[in-house]
Amino acid sequence: MCLSKLKGTIIFTVLLCGITTSAMAKVVVSILPGDTQTEIVIKAIKSIHKLNPQLKSEVIFKVYCLDSIKNASAEKDEVFILHLMDRKRVIAAKPYIYAVIAKGGRVYGVSEPYDKEYQEMGIIADETVRQYYHYGGVKNIKNMFLFILNKDFNLNLSYAPVKESPELGIYI
């Protein structure tokens, strides 16, 4: 279920990211985050566009929620990032996962668990991608996207290494 208070922001971000002008774009990166990560993902995408305005015409970012993934259609050579912890997300995204892979794309599983079933489905457990997502925050998610754009699409973009956060502490 989409977070109702973020729904307008998600729609704005989808339009901001150029989904309506997909004919101009070269690269598609989509994500089905956990509900608590959705706002962070949107802020990370906005940060990428602010630092790299040329990417608005080169990269389409798609942010899905549990309801919208059921009607999604995959693009050629797309990268899809999937939050694995919620089994409902994986089940809802299964047709999309297979469509992305069938069109030559890659599917990265983030969070736990990553098991044999996911491996057999073709979901990739890239440790660097998983670490960016695990430690979270706008900067790590932004750098996860930039890392993937470099790795999978050979875009020459600067990105920082994963910034680990302590397991326990007071965060302000």
Secondary structure, DSSP 8 states (H G I E B T S, - for coil): ---GGGHHHHHHHHHHTTGGGTTT-SEEEEEE--GGGHHHHHHHHHHHHHH-GGGGGTEEEEE--HHHHTT----TT-EEEEE-SSHHHHHHHHHHHHHHHHTT-EEEEESS---HHHHHHTEE--HHHHHHHHH-HHHHHHHHHHHHHHHHH-------------SSS---
